[in-house]
Amino acid sequence: MNFSRYGEDGIRILFGDVIDLDVHERVRHFFFFIKSLQREEVIDIIPSFRSCLIYFDLQQTTFERLSSLIMEKMQTSSSLPVPPDPFIHEIPVRYGGECGPDLAFVSSHTGLSENEIIDIHTGITYTVFAIGFIPGFPYLGILDPRIQVPRLETPRVRVPEGSVGIAQRQTGIYPFQSPAGWRIIGLTEVSLFNDRKEPYSLMKIGDRVKFVKV
Amino acid sequence: MIEIIHPGWLSCIVDRGRYGYAAVGIPPSSALDLYAYKALNLLTGHEEDAPVLEVMGAPFSLKFHEEILCAITGAKVQATLNEQLIKPWTSFRATAGSLLQIKEVMEGFRFYVGFSGIMTLEKIIGSFTTNIECQFGGYQGRTLACGDLLHFSEWKETDRHSLPEREIPVMHSPHRLRVVEGPEIHYFADESVKRFVDRESRIIYDVSSKTNRTGIRLEGPPLSFREEVEKSIISEGILPGTVQIPGDGLPIIMLYERTIGGYARIAMVVKADHDRLAHLKPGDYVLFEMVSLEEAEKLWEGKQKSITSLNKTVRRLS
């Protein structure tokens, strides 16, 4: 665990260098630990694959004070709170064609047939490593290295709601029509975000996701 | 009630922002110029954060269907009430039937229009602000259009107020943005970092026409990544003001609409310069200047003082 500064009012806590389930478990435990402290000076906390980013209120604390408070709390708590149980989501997906305009690229990039790519993509139960960049978007891993592809150098201006994308060792679902830098291989009708109902996002960090071809 | 006659290039309802749910990707979507936002609230009698209009570009006009106190802050504009020039950063009383017109934006990009009433809107996830991309909050989750009617409740009975000219920030191009080092600054060759921030030889960027409320895209010679690094990073949390460099080498300054980014974070714009980001318009010039975190903190202290002292600098008019 490594604390570093992120601008004036951010703390970046790094747990590892790679996308990895052990690193993820540490991120997840730390995230739910910080939440359990219910500190007013912590405005937001963003967990992701290998780090947590804390956004704190400069009017109430400083980087040094908040970092040492967190360290102290971690050392003095006899046991860290147990994170909530992961939920398993099954997501039906239509692959390829108009629903997955980049499936052909993935096929030519990897030398695998479209069906092989779909089998590989549906063959793993993924873990929700993070939620962002837009509300409810799950960053899922770990993608099979055989279908690993680079992101688009220039993101697409718009992809439809429900688009399923892959990039590097990750896969994800776009909950809204939005800009996208990942390669789109399919489309789902499952709704991932509801602004009227807490906790707003269908998924939370640590949940599991299984894609099913329809 | 007011009626939008012409919404400018883009206008929407904003407030201080939506916080506490970044872990599920919900961004602040706040007003971009928070100094102008705070001043506007004080000019219209609000101690608390009231929803206001954020408008980009002229012409903009609205019609008052009842008497209300109103003010305009942010970008320097030429504004008239029933064809009579009115002073920005100064509240004015508008009678029923009168027409407010912003004919020209002279300096800066976004201006704010606020009222002594609180607009009757529903708070979504704790805020009135509009998440335009995801279509929630604000006025029906969208930007304002001709004919939209905004109702008020909870009038604040207040006197007219004004902010002295010297307290109005400068917003014109070129924009010199101070930055601190980002986590991936070492992804770029020394030569590239030098071209990014060096006083003598730095790149003068143009603000791209692809700029929006999510991010400001800059155009200029691309920065080059070191050969041994991947051009994208394992996606990680970001905060407003983060300068990302995608594979094409051209900077994007992230605003208040993203919680996670996947591109190398070369730098972060210092907090003291965040409000200035609201006023970078396509074609403007942008230069970066690296400062230490200690300097950034000092700059913010100064800025924070000017924000908190707005309570005193905003003067009641007799």
Boltz contact constraints between the chains, C-beta under 6 A:
constraints:
  - contact:
      token1: [A, 7]
      token2: [B, 239]
      max_distance: 6.0
  - contact:
      token1: [A, 7]
      token2: [B, 268]
      max_distance: 6.0
  - contact:
      token1: [A, 8]
      token2: [B, 271]
      max_distance: 6.0
  - contact:
      token1: [A, 8]
      token2: [B, 296]
      max_distance: 6.0
  - contact:
      token1: [A, 8]
      token2: [B, 297]
      max_distance: 6.0
  - contact:
      token1: [A, 8]
      token2: [B, 300]
      max_distance: 6.0
  - contact:
      token1: [A, 10]
      token2: [B, 239]
      max_distance: 6.0
  - contact:
      token1: [A, 19]
      token2: [B, 234]
      max_distance: 6.0
  - contact:
      token1: [A, 43]
      token2: [B, 19]
      max_distance: 6.0
  - contact:
      token1: [A, 44]
      token2: [B, 19]
      max_distance: 6.0
  - contact:
      token1: [A, 44]
      token2: [B, 22]
      max_distance: 6.0
  - contact:
      token1: [A, 46]
      token2: [B, 22]
      max_distance: 6.0
  - contact:
      token1: [A, 46]
      token2: [B, 237]
      max_distance: 6.0
  - contact:
      token1: [A, 46]
      token2: [B, 259]
      max_distance: 6.0
  - contact:
      token1: [A, 48]
      token2: [B, 235]
      max_distance: 6.0
  - contact:
      token1: [A, 48]
      token2: [B, 236]
      max_distance: 6.0
  - contact:
      token1: [A, 48]
      token2: [B, 237]
      max_distance: 6.0
  - contact:
      token1: [A, 48]
      token2: [B, 260]
      max_distance: 6.0
  - contact:
      token1: [A, 49]
      token2: [B, 234]
      max_distance: 6.0
  - contact:
      token1: [A, 50]
      token2: [B, 234]
      max_distance: 6.0
  - contact:
      token1: [A, 51]
      token2: [B, 236]
      max_distance: 6.0
  - contact:
      token1: [A, 53]
      token2: [B, 237]
      max_distance: 6.0
  - contact:
      token1: [A, 55]
      token2: [B, 239]
      max_distance: 6.0
  - contact:
      token1: [A, 131]
      token2: [B, 24]
      max_distance: 6.0
  - contact:
      token1: [A, 131]
      token2: [B, 25]
      max_distance: 6.0
  - contact:
      token1: [A, 132]
      token2: [B, 25]
      max_distance: 6.0
  - contact:
      token1: [A, 132]
      token2: [B, 259]
      max_distance: 6.0
  - contact:
      token1: [A, 132]
      token2: [B, 260]
      max_distance: 6.0
  - contact:
      token1: [A, 133]
      token2: [B, 258]
      max_distance: 6.0
  - contact:
      token1: [A, 133]
      token2: [B, 260]
      max_distance: 6.0
  - contact:
      token1: [A, 134]
      token2: [B, 25]
      max_distance: 6.0
  - contact:
      token1: [A, 135]
      token2: [B, 25]
      max_distance: 6.0
  - contact:
      token1: [A, 135]
      token2: [B, 26]
      max_distance: 6.0
  - contact:
      token1: [A, 135]
      token2: [B, 134]
      max_distance: 6.0
  - contact:
      token1: [A, 136]
      token2: [B, 25]
      max_distance: 6.0
  - contact:
      token1: [A, 137]
      token2: [B, 25]
      max_distance: 6.0
  - contact:
      token1: [A, 139]
      token2: [B, 235]
      max_distance: 6.0
  - contact:
      token1: [A, 151]
      token2: [B, 232]
      max_distance: 6.0
  - contact:
      token1: [A, 153]
      token2: [B, 247]
      max_distance: 6.0
  - contact:
      token1: [A, 153]
      token2: [B, 248]
      max_distance: 6.0
  - contact:
      token1: [A, 154]
      token2: [B, 248]
      max_distance: 6.0
  - contact:
      token1: [A, 176]
      token2: [B, 134]
      max_distance: 6.0
  - contact:
      token1: [A, 178]
      token2: [B, 133]
      max_distance: 6.0
  - contact:
      token1: [A, 195]
      token2: [B, 124]
      max_distance: 6.0
  - contact:
      token1: [A, 195]
      token2: [B, 136]
      max_distance: 6.0
  - contact:
      token1: [A, 200]
      token2: [B, 24]
      max_distance: 6.0
  - contact:
      token1: [A, 201]
      token2: [B, 24]
      max_distance: 6.0
